[in-house]
Amino acid sequence: MRIHTETIIRSNPMETRVGNVYAKRGGRGAAQGQMMVLLHITEAEKYESERALMLIITKEGVPCGVTQYSFSYLEDKCPIAFVEGISDIDLTMVSL
């Protein structure tokens, strides 16, 4: 058996950016090891303030919810991982 760990730091780990993964804090989700993936940061001009839109996933990586926070809430939080490719998602909506 082998465990491979990637230790190359590609950017500032404290930088709040789309793709960051944060541990869920408090409640049943935290006890179950759920995590939150930063999906999008809204623009302040269109809303009261910048908002961080988060996808909640189980410890197995299965989506199980969504939430949002003020962007400033994440500024002092340290991410535990990073999901590559989130910012590259390009979906097409079609009429029914």
N, C-alpha and C positions, 0 to 999 in steps of 0.2 A: 504494500500500500504506500502511496505517496500523496503528500499534500503540497500543492503548488500555491504559493502566495505571491501575488503581484505587488511589489513594493515601490514601483516607480510612481512618484508623485507628479501628476501632470499639471496641476494648478494649485492655487492656494486652497487648502481643504476647508478653511473657514469662510470662503466666499460663498454667499448665498446665490445659487444658480439652479436652473432647471435641470433635473436629474438627481439632485441631492436626495439622500435617504436619511430620514430622522427616526429615532425610536419614538414610538407612541408613549405618551406620558399619562399616567393616571388611569383608573378604571379597569374594566375587564380586558380591554384591548392590550393594555400595557402588560398585564399579568400573562396574557396569551402570547406575548412576543410580537405583536403587530408593529408594523412600520408604516411611515408615511413618505411617499415619493412626491417631490415637488414637480407638478406638471406644467404650471404656467404662472406668470406674475402679471397681474393686470396693470393697466396704465392709470396713473393717479389722476390725469385730466378727465377721464371718463367716469371715474368713481370717486368716492370721498377720499380714499387713500389707496395706495398700492395694496393689493391682496395677493396672498399666496394660495393657489388652488392645489390641493393635495389629494392624491390617490392613496387610500389605506389598503395595505396588503397584509396577508397572514405571513407567518414566518416561513411558510412554504412558497410564498410569492404569488398567492392567489388574491386577486382584488376582492375586497369585501366591504368597501365603503368609500365615501368621499368627505372632505371637509375643507374649510378655508380659514385662514388666519390673516391678521394684519401682517404685512411684509415685515414690519419692524419686530414682530415676535420672534422671527427666525434669526435676526441679526446676531444674537449672542449664543445661538445654538450650534453645536458642533455636529456635522453630519457623520453618520456611521458608515456610509457607503455612497456609491454613485452609480446611476443607471445610465449607461451610454445609449444614445439613439433617441431618447425621449424628445429632444428638441427637433429631431428630424421627422417626426410623425407628420404626414401630410394626407389627410383624409378627404374624400370627395362625397358630398351630400347630393343625392339624386331625389327628384320628386317621385311621389308614389302614384 
